[in-house]
Amino acid sequence: MITMINLRACYSFNILGILFLLTLLLPTISGDNCTCDANTEEKHNSTAALHYKLGAIASILLSSVAGVCLPLLGKRIPALRPENDIFFVIKAFAAGVILATGFIHILPDSFENLTSACLNQNPWGNFPFAGFFAMLSAIGTLMIDAYATGYYTSLPFDTQANADEVRDNGPAGHLHVHTHATHGHAHGSANIPTERMNLPELTRHRIIAQVLEIGIVFHSVIIGIDMGVSQSVGTIRPLLVALSFHQFFEGIGLGGCISQAKFKTKSAAIMAIFFSLTTPVGAAIGIGISSSYNENSPLALIVEGTFNGLAAGILIYMALVDLLAEDFMNPRVQTNLKIQLWVNVSLLLGAGCMSLLGRWA
């Protein structure tokens, strides 16, 4: 099936990206050729720090699972289904979270990394590379979005239908059509699944969910590694709480997109598990290299800054174009003042909550 091939390609890209990131980060293990020394003044009480890290991994994992699974419960809880008005409110909150993640959490980190005093002034200090990488990734996301949507929209209906078979228990109805030279007739139940009736829209939701996860995964691995290499209890303690909320809110955003895309249960579970594991895996990697990792080495700063900039561009584009613009321009929202009020309030709450967490993470 085309959808499963697409999903596998998406995760192959994610895994290759993570391996590429690790390949670049491993040489940053401190040695004699580092231009900036590792920060050693807070490297004390490593046993207590390790206990906090392990607790943080468990907390972040549970928070990620809870966040991404909450919107997926729409299959069991009617109020959370995409066709209900409350879903617009939940998505607006999630979009605010993702938007603030890009602007408040990731993009400033990218600027900090790529303007560090540990990097050569030429070229890193003479050009805003963080903003440049964010712009490139936003444009790249637009191109992928447009190309993929156009490609699937141009497919014959039968091919799209096979690609977008999303029910594990079979279709909700069936339609048999018999054509003859002089007449034709149809019989069967008329309740054709909605996803078969609006395949271009469904395809777009699936592309949105997959591209959004790519941006979140890169960011999640980086913040996991950053926490894992820290040896200061005073730094890890607030990160434990902040990152747990951070992953919970991001999970709600991603889960809402997965739910709206109507993936098969197996595909949705794979996406949810992949998201939930990225930050804990990043933290585990950070713990493994924490004794010799130099976060101030030029290569580490360039790699983290570049990936943060790229992730920021993806998340900002997805939040503004694919989530907020699409829902706020929806006729159901524009013709209902009550929903408009709630989605605006929800957007501000989501962006505000995630911005507040920027104080600690």
N, C-alpha and C positions, 0 to 999 in steps of 0.2 A: 504493500500500500504506500502511496506517495506520502501520506501524512507521517507514517512511521519512518520512512526513509528520511524525510525532512527532520524529524525529531532526532533521529540518530546522528544526522549530519550536524545538527545544532549542538548536541552533547559532545561529539567528536571535536568540534571547534572549541568548545569550552575546555575540554580536557587538554587539548593541545596547547591552548592559551595558558592554562595553569602550569603545564610542564615547561613551557617556554619561560614563564615568569620565574619558576624555580631554577631553571638553568642559568638565568641571568643573576639571580640572587645568591646562589651558592658561592660564586667567586667573591662575594662581598664579605665572606668570613675573614675576620681581621687578620692582617699580616703586616709585613714590614713596609709594603708599598702603599698603605693607606695614607691619604693626605690629611685626614682628620681622625683623631683618636676616638675610640669608642667611649661612650659616656660611662665612666666607672664609679662616679661618686655615689650612685644610688644602688650599686650592685652589692647588696648585703641581704642577709637573711633569705637566701635562695630557697630554703626548705619551706618557709612560710609562703613565699611568693608562688612556689609550685602548687601548694595546697589551694591557694586562691585561683590559680590558673585552671586547675582541674575542676574546681567548683564553677568557674566561669564557663568552661566548656559545656558542662551539664546544663547550666542555666540557659545559655545561649541556644543550645540544641532544643530544649523544651520550648523556649519562647518562639523559635523559628517554626517548629512544627505546629504550635498552637496558632500562630499568626497566619501561616499559609493554608492551614486546614479550615479555619473559620469560614471564609467565603465558600469553600468547597462543600460545606455542610448544606448548601442550598438544595442539594438533591434530597436531603432529609427534612430540611426546615423550609417550608414554602415561602416564608417572609424574606429569606435570603436569596431567592432565585432572581436571575437577571431581569426577568420581565416585570418585577415589582419595583415600585418607586423607591423603596428603602435602599435598593441596590445602587441607585444613582448617588445617594448620600454616602454610602460606604465607599464607593469608588472615588468620590470627591475627596474624602478624608485620606484615602490611600494615595491619591495623586498629589495631594499637598505634602504628604510624607516623602514621596519620591522626589518631588521638586526641591524640597528643603534639603534632602540628602545630597542632591547634586550641587546646590548653591552654597550650603552652609558647611557640609561635612567634607565633601570630596574636592571641590574646586579650590578652596583655600589651602588644603593640604598639598595639592599639586603645585600651587604657586610657592608654598613654603619650601617644598622639596627642590624645585627647579631654580630657586633664587638663593639657595643656601650659600653661605660663605665658603663651604667646602668645595664648591664647584668653581671652575675657571670663569672669570668675568666675561671672557670671550669664548663662546657665544652666549652662555646661559644668562649672564647678567645684562646683556644688551638687547634682549628680545623676549617678549612675554610668551614663552613656549607653552605654558599651561593653558592659557586662553586659546592659543593656536591649535593645540591638540584637541581641546574640547570642541572647537569649531569644526575641525576635520572630522571628528567622530559623529557630530550632529549631521553634517552633510552626508557622510557615508551611510548613516542610519536612514536618512531620507531616501537616498538612492536605492538601498536594499529594500526599504519599505515599498517604494514605488514599483521597482522591478518585480519583486515577488508577488505583489498584489496584481499587477498587470499580467504576469505569467499565468497565475492560477485562474484569473478571470477569463483569459483567452482559451482555456482548456475546454474541450467538449463537455457537455453536461454530464454524460455517463462517466467520463474520467474523473470529473470533480466529485461526483456522487460516490464513486468507489474510494476516492482519496479521503473523503470526509465522512466515512461511516463511523459514527461516534458512540453508538449505543451498544453496550455489552449484551443486553438482553434482547437484541433485535429491534427493528424499527417499530415505531408506535403504530404504524398502519401500513397498508400495502395498496398498490394500485396496479391493476393489470390492464393493459391497453392492447386491443386487437384491431388491426387495420386490414381492410380488404379493399378491393378495387372500387367497390361501390358504397361501402359504409364502414363505420368504425364505432366501437363502443368501449366504455370503461366500466369496471366494477371493482368492488372492494371498498374498504373504509376510506373516508376522505381526509382523515387527519394525518396528512403527510407531515413528517417531522419538520419543524421550523428550519432546522439546519439545511434540509434539502431545498427549501423554498427560497432561501436567501444565502446561497453559497458564497457570493463575493464578500458579503459582510462577515460571514463566519470565517472565511479564509483570512480576512484582514485581522480579526480578533486573534487568530492563531499566530499570525506573524508577529503581532504586537506582543503576545505573551512570550514568544521565544526570544525575540530581540531584547525585551525587557530583562529576561533572565540572564542573558549574556552580560549586560551591563552590571546587574546586581552581583553576579558571580565573581567577576574580576574585582569589584570593590570589596566584596565579603572576604575573599582570600587575603587581600592586603591588610584589612583591619584585623583579621585573625592572626596573621604573622606579627603585626605590630604589637598586639597584646601578648603573644607568646614569647617574644624576645625580651619583654620588659622584666626587670628583676626587682622592681620597687613595689612593695605592698601598697604604699600610698598611691601609686598610679593605678594598680590593678583593681583595687577595691571599688573606686567609683566607675571604672570601666565595666566591671561585672554587671552593675545595675544598668548603666547607660546602654551598653551593647545589647543587653537582653531586651530592653524596650525598643531599641533601634531595629533589631531583627524581627521583633513581633510586628511592628508597624510596617516594615518593608514586606514582610510575609503577607500581611493583609492586602497590600497593593498587588503583589504578584498573584496571590490566590484569587483575587477578584478577576484579574485578566484571564487566568486559567479557567475559571468557572464560566466566564462569558464565552470563551473559545470552544466550550463543549468538547473537550478532549475525551477519549476513552478513559475509563477509570485507571487502567494500567499506565497510560501515558501521563495522566494528571499526577498519579502517585510517583512516577519517576521524576517529574519536574519538581514536585514538592520535596522529595527526598534529597535531590541534588542541591536544591536551595538550602535545605536545613543543614546539610553536612559541610557546606563550603567554609563557613567561618570556624566551626570546630576543627576541621581539618587544617585550616590555615594556622589556628592556634597551636595545634599539635606539632606542625612543622616548625613554628616559631620556638616552641619549647625545645625541640630537638637541636636547633642551631643557636640557642640563646647564649651558650657559654662562649661562643667564638664569633658571633655575628656582630658586625659593625654597621649600625644604621646610618652612620655619618660618612660612609665611604662614597666616593663619587658615583660608582656604578649603582649602588643601592638607591641613592637619591634620584638618579636619572630614571631607573626602572620604575620605582614607586611613583615618581612624579608623572611620568608618561602614562602609566596605566590609570592613575587617578584622573588625569586630564581626559583621557579617552572615555572612562566610565562616566565622568561628569557630563560630558557632551551627550552620551547616549541617554542617560536618565533625564536630563533636562529636556531633550527633544521629546522623549516618550511621554513625559508628564504633560508638557504643554500641547503637543500636537495630537498624539494618539489617545490620550486619556481625557484631559480637560476640554480641549476644543471639540472633540467628538461628542462628549456627553452634554456640554453646555449648549451646543448647537442642536441637540436632539429636540424634535418638535414636542415630545412629551414634557421636556423641561421648560422650553420656551413658552408653552401655552399654559403653564401652571405656576402661578406666582408663589404658591406655598413650597413647591419643590425647588424653585429657584432660590428662595430664601434659605432653605435647609442645605442645599448643595454649596452655597457660598459660605455659610457658617461652618459647614463640615470641612471645606477646603482650608479655611483660615485656621481651624482647630488642628487639622493634620499638619499643616506647615508650621504652626506655632509650637506644637508638641515636639516635632523633630528639631526645630530650631533651638528650643530650650535645651535639648540633649546635647547640642553642640558645645555647651558649656563644659561638658565632661568628656565627650567622645567625638 
